Amino acid sequence: MNTLFNPLKLRALTVPNRPFMALLSRCRGDAEHVRGTMKAQYYAQHASAGLSIVETTMAMDGNSVFRMEPGIYAAAQVGYPVIGTV
């Protein structure tokens, strides 16, 4: 019998349970919209939720929706700091 806490296979992706979690906009970038270790730690803490649908990302300079949300328009913004094994 399938329950909320059984694994779910979605094509090539298998998630540990059926509830999906949409992470909230935490706006944990710096003034240049670069993510820091606090953001990586936030995602690591929520990794057991199953599938996480991630959040606001500023794609172009000058188009900020939230103060200090992470961006992806500059090389320094791409990737997460390593905080250990997740």
PyMOL CGO cylinders between C-alpha atoms (Angstrom):
from pymol import cmd
from pymol.cgo import CYLINDER

trace = [
    CYLINDER, 0.00, 0.00, 0.00, 1.31, 3.47, -0.90, 0.3, 1, 1, 1, 1, 1, 1,
    CYLINDER, 1.31, 3.47, -0.90, 1.48, 6.06, 1.85, 0.3, 1, 1, 1, 1, 1, 1,
    CYLINDER, 1.48, 6.06, 1.85, 2.88, 9.58, 2.12, 0.3, 1, 1, 1, 1, 1, 1,
    CYLINDER, 2.88, 9.58, 2.12, 6.13, 8.28, 3.50, 0.3, 1, 1, 1, 1, 1, 1,
    CYLINDER, 6.13, 8.28, 3.50, 6.89, 5.60, 0.90, 0.3, 1, 1, 1, 1, 1, 1,
    CYLINDER, 6.89, 5.60, 0.90, 9.50, 6.42, -1.76, 0.3, 1, 1, 1, 1, 1, 1,
    CYLINDER, 9.50, 6.42, -1.76, 8.21, 7.82, -5.06, 0.3, 1, 1, 1, 1, 1, 1,
    CYLINDER, 8.21, 7.82, -5.06, 9.83, 7.24, -8.47, 0.3, 1, 1, 1, 1, 1, 1,
    CYLINDER, 9.83, 7.24, -8.47, 9.41, 10.02, -11.03, 0.3, 1, 1, 1, 1, 1, 1,
    CYLINDER, 9.41, 10.02, -11.03, 11.11, 8.82, -14.22, 0.3, 1, 1, 1, 1, 1, 1,
    CYLINDER, 11.11, 8.82, -14.22, 14.85, 8.84, -13.38, 0.3, 1, 1, 1, 1, 1, 1,
    CYLINDER, 14.85, 8.84, -13.38, 14.32, 10.54, -10.00, 0.3, 1, 1, 1, 1, 1, 1,
    CYLINDER, 14.32, 10.54, -10.00, 13.49, 8.65, -6.82, 0.3, 1, 1, 1, 1, 1, 1,
    CYLINDER, 13.49, 8.65, -6.82, 12.53, 10.69, -3.75, 0.3, 1, 1, 1, 1, 1, 1,
    CYLINDER, 12.53, 10.69, -3.75, 12.40, 9.26, -0.22, 0.3, 1, 1, 1, 1, 1, 1,
    CYLINDER, 12.40, 9.26, -0.22, 8.77, 10.25, 0.39, 0.3, 1, 1, 1, 1, 1, 1,
    CYLINDER, 8.77, 10.25, 0.39, 5.78, 11.84, -1.32, 0.3, 1, 1, 1, 1, 1, 1,
    CYLINDER, 5.78, 11.84, -1.32, 5.44, 15.25, 0.34, 0.3, 1, 1, 1, 1, 1, 1,
    CYLINDER, 5.44, 15.25, 0.34, 7.28, 17.88, -1.68, 0.3, 1, 1, 1, 1, 1, 1,
    CYLINDER, 7.28, 17.88, -1.68, 8.55, 21.02, -0.04, 0.3, 1, 1, 1, 1, 1, 1,
    CYLINDER, 8.55, 21.02, -0.04, 8.64, 24.40, -1.70, 0.3, 1, 1, 1, 1, 1, 1,
    CYLINDER, 8.64, 24.40, -1.70, 11.38, 26.32, 0.08, 0.3, 1, 1, 1, 1, 1, 1,
    CYLINDER, 11.38, 26.32, 0.08, 10.63, 29.88, 1.02, 0.3, 1, 1, 1, 1, 1, 1,
    CYLINDER, 10.63, 29.88, 1.02, 12.58, 32.88, -0.18, 0.3, 1, 1, 1, 1, 1, 1,
    CYLINDER, 12.58, 32.88, -0.18, 15.08, 33.36, 2.60, 0.3, 1, 1, 1, 1, 1, 1,
    CYLINDER, 15.08, 33.36, 2.60, 17.01, 36.12, 0.81, 0.3, 1, 1, 1, 1, 1, 1,
    CYLINDER, 17.01, 36.12, 0.81, 20.29, 34.88, 2.21, 0.3, 1, 1, 1, 1, 1, 1,
    CYLINDER, 20.29, 34.88, 2.21, 22.59, 36.36, -0.38, 0.3, 1, 1, 1, 1, 1, 1,
    CYLINDER, 22.59, 36.36, -0.38, 24.92, 39.26, 0.24, 0.3, 1, 1, 1, 1, 1, 1,
    CYLINDER, 24.92, 39.26, 0.24, 24.74, 42.75, -1.27, 0.3, 1, 1, 1, 1, 1, 1,
    CYLINDER, 24.74, 42.75, -1.27, 26.11, 41.35, -4.57, 0.3, 1, 1, 1, 1, 1, 1,
    CYLINDER, 26.11, 41.35, -4.57, 23.48, 38.55, -4.53, 0.3, 1, 1, 1, 1, 1, 1,
    CYLINDER, 23.48, 38.55, -4.53, 26.09, 35.84, -3.81, 0.3, 1, 1, 1, 1, 1, 1,
    CYLINDER, 26.09, 35.84, -3.81, 24.88, 32.88, -1.75, 0.3, 1, 1, 1, 1, 1, 1,
    CYLINDER, 24.88, 32.88, -1.75, 26.82, 32.11, 1.39, 0.3, 1, 1, 1, 1, 1, 1,
    CYLINDER, 26.82, 32.11, 1.39, 27.21, 29.18, 3.75, 0.3, 1, 1, 1, 1, 1, 1,
    CYLINDER, 27.21, 29.18, 3.75, 23.96, 30.12, 5.51, 0.3, 1, 1, 1, 1, 1, 1,
    CYLINDER, 23.96, 30.12, 5.51, 22.03, 29.30, 2.33, 0.3, 1, 1, 1, 1, 1, 1,
    CYLINDER, 22.03, 29.30, 2.33, 23.83, 25.99, 1.86, 0.3, 1, 1, 1, 1, 1, 1,
    CYLINDER, 23.83, 25.99, 1.86, 23.13, 25.14, 5.49, 0.3, 1, 1, 1, 1, 1, 1,
    CYLINDER, 23.13, 25.14, 5.49, 19.42, 25.97, 5.01, 0.3, 1, 1, 1, 1, 1, 1,
    CYLINDER, 19.42, 25.97, 5.01, 19.14, 23.54, 2.09, 0.3, 1, 1, 1, 1, 1, 1,
    CYLINDER, 19.14, 23.54, 2.09, 21.12, 20.87, 3.94, 0.3, 1, 1, 1, 1, 1, 1,
    CYLINDER, 21.12, 20.87, 3.94, 18.73, 21.12, 6.91, 0.3, 1, 1, 1, 1, 1, 1,
    CYLINDER, 18.73, 21.12, 6.91, 15.75, 20.53, 4.60, 0.3, 1, 1, 1, 1, 1, 1,
    CYLINDER, 15.75, 20.53, 4.60, 17.31, 17.82, 2.42, 0.3, 1, 1, 1, 1, 1, 1,
    CYLINDER, 17.31, 17.82, 2.42, 15.34, 15.01, 4.06, 0.3, 1, 1, 1, 1, 1, 1,
    CYLINDER, 15.34, 15.01, 4.06, 12.02, 16.55, 2.99, 0.3, 1, 1, 1, 1, 1, 1,
    CYLINDER, 12.02, 16.55, 2.99, 12.06, 14.58, -0.26, 0.3, 1, 1, 1, 1, 1, 1,
    CYLINDER, 12.06, 14.58, -0.26, 11.91, 16.73, -3.37, 0.3, 1, 1, 1, 1, 1, 1,
    CYLINDER, 11.91, 16.73, -3.37, 12.54, 20.42, -2.75, 0.3, 1, 1, 1, 1, 1, 1,
    CYLINDER, 12.54, 20.42, -2.75, 11.23, 22.92, -5.27, 0.3, 1, 1, 1, 1, 1, 1,
    CYLINDER, 11.23, 22.92, -5.27, 13.66, 25.78, -4.97, 0.3, 1, 1, 1, 1, 1, 1,
    CYLINDER, 13.66, 25.78, -4.97, 13.09, 29.46, -4.85, 0.3, 1, 1, 1, 1, 1, 1,
    CYLINDER, 13.09, 29.46, -4.85, 13.70, 32.95, -6.11, 0.3, 1, 1, 1, 1, 1, 1,
    CYLINDER, 13.70, 32.95, -6.11, 16.84, 33.46, -8.17, 0.3, 1, 1, 1, 1, 1, 1,
    CYLINDER, 16.84, 33.46, -8.17, 17.77, 36.77, -9.70, 0.3, 1, 1, 1, 1, 1, 1,
    CYLINDER, 17.77, 36.77, -9.70, 18.64, 36.03, -13.35, 0.3, 1, 1, 1, 1, 1, 1,
    CYLINDER, 18.64, 36.03, -13.35, 19.64, 39.53, -14.49, 0.3, 1, 1, 1, 1, 1, 1,
    CYLINDER, 19.64, 39.53, -14.49, 21.37, 42.40, -12.73, 0.3, 1, 1, 1, 1, 1, 1,
    CYLINDER, 21.37, 42.40, -12.73, 18.94, 45.16, -11.80, 0.3, 1, 1, 1, 1, 1, 1,
    CYLINDER, 18.94, 45.16, -11.80, 15.85, 42.92, -11.66, 0.3, 1, 1, 1, 1, 1, 1,
    CYLINDER, 15.85, 42.92, -11.66, 15.72, 42.24, -7.94, 0.3, 1, 1, 1, 1, 1, 1,
    CYLINDER, 15.72, 42.24, -7.94, 12.38, 41.17, -6.47, 0.3, 1, 1, 1, 1, 1, 1,
    CYLINDER, 12.38, 41.17, -6.47, 13.56, 40.66, -2.89, 0.3, 1, 1, 1, 1, 1, 1,
    CYLINDER, 13.56, 40.66, -2.89, 16.40, 42.32, -1.03, 0.3, 1, 1, 1, 1, 1, 1,
    CYLINDER, 16.40, 42.32, -1.03, 19.53, 40.15, -1.17, 0.3, 1, 1, 1, 1, 1, 1,
    CYLINDER, 19.53, 40.15, -1.17, 18.05, 37.15, -3.00, 0.3, 1, 1, 1, 1, 1, 1,
    CYLINDER, 18.05, 37.15, -3.00, 20.69, 34.93, -4.64, 0.3, 1, 1, 1, 1, 1, 1,
    CYLINDER, 20.69, 34.93, -4.64, 21.57, 35.63, -8.26, 0.3, 1, 1, 1, 1, 1, 1,
    CYLINDER, 21.57, 35.63, -8.26, 22.91, 33.60, -11.19, 0.3, 1, 1, 1, 1, 1, 1,
    CYLINDER, 22.91, 33.60, -11.19, 24.03, 36.35, -13.58, 0.3, 1, 1, 1, 1, 1, 1,
    CYLINDER, 24.03, 36.35, -13.58, 27.68, 36.58, -12.41, 0.3, 1, 1, 1, 1, 1, 1,
    CYLINDER, 27.68, 36.58, -12.41, 30.36, 33.90, -12.06, 0.3, 1, 1, 1, 1, 1, 1,
    CYLINDER, 30.36, 33.90, -12.06, 30.71, 34.48, -8.29, 0.3, 1, 1, 1, 1, 1, 1,
    CYLINDER, 30.71, 34.48, -8.29, 27.02, 33.62, -7.81, 0.3, 1, 1, 1, 1, 1, 1,
    CYLINDER, 27.02, 33.62, -7.81, 27.10, 30.16, -9.37, 0.3, 1, 1, 1, 1, 1, 1,
    CYLINDER, 27.10, 30.16, -9.37, 27.52, 27.15, -7.06, 0.3, 1, 1, 1, 1, 1, 1,
    CYLINDER, 27.52, 27.15, -7.06, 27.20, 26.61, -3.35, 0.3, 1, 1, 1, 1, 1, 1,
    CYLINDER, 27.20, 26.61, -3.35, 29.88, 26.72, -0.67, 0.3, 1, 1, 1, 1, 1, 1,
    CYLINDER, 29.88, 26.72, -0.67, 30.79, 23.30, 0.67, 0.3, 1, 1, 1, 1, 1, 1,
    CYLINDER, 30.79, 23.30, 0.67, 29.57, 22.81, 4.24, 0.3, 1, 1, 1, 1, 1, 1,
    CYLINDER, 29.57, 22.81, 4.24, 30.22, 19.11, 4.69, 0.3, 1, 1, 1, 1, 1, 1,
    CYLINDER, 30.22, 19.11, 4.69, 28.40, 15.93, 3.80, 0.3, 1, 1, 1, 1, 1, 1,
    CYLINDER, 28.40, 15.93, 3.80, 24.69, 16.32, 3.20, 0.3, 1, 1, 1, 1, 1, 1,
]
cmd.load_cgo(trace, "trace")
